[in-house]
Amino acid sequence: MFVRMMTTLASLWRRHSLPLLLLTFMTLLGRCATLELEQSTPPITVSEVIQMAKQGVPAETILDRMRESQTIYRLTASQSA
């Protein structure tokens, strides 16, 4: 698909159709912005994880929520202990 797109863009460039080329480029940029992945659930903080554990929420449920939120946790040494 990329090769086909580049071939089309090169063809447009050779025809000196700069406005059409710019319109194509802006459309592609716009499409990229709309394809941004949205998070299905809000991120779960480390504090929320600790709170759920203290409330007796099963570990598997906590892990499922963490997976669903796709949150990346950067823990300090004291937090991982």
Buried (B, 14 or more C-beta within 10 A) or exposed (E): EEEEEEEEBEEBEEEEEEEEBEEBEEEEEEEEEEEEEEEEEEEBEBEBBEEBEEEEEEEEEBEEBBEEBEBEEEEEEEEEE
